[in-house]
């Protein structure tokens, strides 16, 4: 079958053609449709600095207090706070709050010279699980707050 017949309405007269005047939009290009869609507001640089400060504090708690559960609680609470505050793309708060723990562990290992055992290193990387629970939990908590208390209907 010729390719011209595959895309025409010759085979099925009940299907409207894509060139039909009823499907033409006001915008000339598809990128104009994207611009007219509701865009999320940009997150300010200060919010990212706060997330990095939370990250460094969590890494400091991991090193000085040397308690993996307290570190997990810090990572969970801070990423949940950030996910609730800025609900769009919660994965960025997970990564930003968690990454301070292994970075500061490496700093204390290689720059300061404090040695760590395998358990501390593995524990630092497992803190991303607490960060994931916090970031996405905060995101869904904000969704619930928006729908219940602000009476948004979707």
N, C-alpha and C positions, 0 to 999 in steps of 0.2 A: 504494500500500500504506500503511495507517495506520501512524503512527510507533510505536504500541504493539507492533505485530507485528514491527517491525524489531529490537527489543532483547529479544525473548523467545525461548524455545527451541521455539516452535511450528513454526518452519521446519525445524529440525534437532533431533530429539529426542536425538541423541548428545552435543550440547554442553551442558555444565552451566551453569546460570544463575549469574550473579554473586551472587545472593542465597542460594545453596546453603549449607547449614550446614557443609559441608566446607571452604569457603574463608573462613570467618569467623576473624578473628585475635583474640588476647587483648586487644589495645589498642583503645581506643574511637576514637581519632582518628589520621589519617595522620601528624600531627606527632609523636606518641609513637613511631612507628617511626623517625623521624629522630633522636630523642633517644637511643634505645636503640642506634643504630649506633655503631660505634667512632669517637670523635671524636679528631682530631689535637690534641696538646697545643699550647697557645698559646705563641708565641715571645715571649720576654721583651724588654723595652725595651732592655736592655744589648746584645743581639745586633744590633738596629737601629742603635744608636750605634756599634758596631764597624764595621758596613757603611758608615755615613756617614763614619767616620774613614778607612777604606780609600778611599772615594770622594774625599775631600778630598786625601789623599796622592797619588792617581793624577792629579788635576787639577794639583797642585803640581809633580809630575814632568813633566807635559806642558808647563807654563809655564817652569819654571826650566831643565830639561835640554834642552827643545825637541827631543826625539827621539820621533817618533810610534811607532816600534817598541818603545821602552822603555815608553812609556805603554800601548801595547796589551798588552805583557807584564804590566804591573802590573794592568791591568783584568782580563785573562784569569786571572791567578793568584789575585787577590782574590775574583773572582766564583766561581771554581772552589772555593776554600776555603770560601766561604759556602754554595755549593750542596752540597758534601760534608757540611758540618757540619749544615745544616738542609735536608733534601732536599725538603720539601713546598713547593710553589709556587716553583720556581726563578726564575721571571720577576721576582720582586721583588728578588732579589739582582742580577740583570742590570741592572735599572733603577737600583737604589740605588748600586751601585758605579760605573756608567757616568756617571750624571748629574753627578757632581762635575767631570768634565772640561769640558763646555761651560759649567757655571756659573762655575767659576774662570776660564775663558777670558773670559767676559763681565765678571767682576769686574776682572780685570787690564786689560781694554779700556776700560771705562767709569769705573771708580773710580780705578785707579792711573794710567791713561793710556798703557799700553804698547800700541802698535799691532800688529795681526796682519794677515797677508795671507790671501787666500782659501784657500790650501792648509791653513793651520793651522785655520781655521774648519771646513772640510769634514772634515779629519782628526779633529777633536774629535767630530764627529757620527758618523763612521764607526767610532769606537771601540766603538759598541754591538755591532758584529759580533764583536769579540773578547770582549766581555762575554757575548754569547749563547753563544758556544762554551764559555766557562768555566762559566757558570751551569748550563747544561743538561748539559755534560760532567761537572761535579761531581755533579749529580743522578743521572745514570746510573752514575757510578762508585760512589756510595753504594749504589745499588740492587744493583750487582754485589757489593760488599763484604757487604751484608746477606744475599744469597742464597748466596754461596760460603762465606763464613767463619762465618756464624751459622746455616747449614743451615736456612733457612726454606723450606718447601714451599708453593707456591701452585698 
